[in-house]
């Protein structure tokens, strides 16, 4: 039992260090003129996940609601752990991101693109997680957790995470 606690605490410390470093990097990537432009909510698509322990992927559907007007933009894509540990069973997840950008135009599907960063989660019945990602249009968009992700199932994951989005018109 003590070894298990030591592993969990070590993972938590490593993720905290990675997240704080990623947030500093994300702050540099989005200029000082960057502002909150909306909320992106993504849900995993059941029965689409592939889990290879150190690499995983699952399809997502997302909705972006802009604070600058322009209505709701719908996206589809995939997310996962590109390098790290991912030991999850029957996991379904909803992640809310606060979206920051320096040069956003509502209604143009600017969130389409590739994002990379760090993340971690733990689930046993109901779980929580955190992700910080940067990318999109000329790496000018930062996705940071609005709240911790909410998941159901069982497992743990931590490592370099990614999100790929394309318009779902």
Phi, psi and omega in degrees: 000322180294322178297317178300314178297320179297319178295315180298314179296320178297316177298317180298317179294316180298317179294319179300317178296314180298316181295317180295321176294320179293322180295321177296317179295318180297321180297325177290323182292324178266122186300167180297345177275356181299138180228159176293127183244354178159192182235131176249124178243123182240139176236138177288148179268121182303148175066021180244000185280146172233124184237115181245035180067296181264356176216136178216160177209147176208143178287150178226154167240138186226153173231134177248125176247114184279141173277351181262016183085183179098002176074207183251130174256136179254139180230158171225161180169211179214157177219164178172186175256117181279327179205120181158214178237136178215099180241085183233146178230131177051045184266132171236137189222144171236128181236131175251128180244139166274131186253128178242141177206153178267338186217063185265141174235115183299144175081009183252006181054042181292344180283350178300137178144192182253139179233146178221154179176212180233156178197166177203150176205158175219134184221133169212094190086279174238139183222179179226162178201174179216143176220143171227120185229147176228143178161220179077215185296105179053035180054031182258007182241135179242129176251118180234147187300126172292312174220172175296148177294151179245129183221160174233154182126214179213139175145184179214145174212150177196141176150200178281121184249163178215161176216128176243128180234142171222154180301143176238077185276000000 
